[in-house]
Amino acid sequence: CGDGVRVRNVLCYAIAGGNFEPVVGSLCNPLLEPPSEEICDLEDCGGVYEATPWSV
């Protein structure tokens, strides 16, 4: 629960013979590369605070 990181593969492809073929990353524009990971809030932890009475 709580914060986490999710990841995905980001690959560079070129069209060869009408098909997408993976190529080396240097053939793609690095400014257009989508992120391969991001911070995410996976789910609510469901926890709650409980306080005891003040001491005297």
Stockholm file with secondary structure:
# STOCKHOLM 1.0

chainA/1-56         CGDGVRVRNVLCYAIAGGNFEPVVGSLCNPLLEPPSEEICDLEDCGGVYEATPWSV
#=GR chainA/1-56 SS CCEEEEECCCCCEEEETTEEEECCGGGSCGGGCCCSEEEEECCCCCCCCCCCCCCC
#=GC SS_cons        CCEEEEECCCCCEEEETTEEEECCGGGSCGGGCCCSEEEEECCCCCCCCCCCCCCC
//
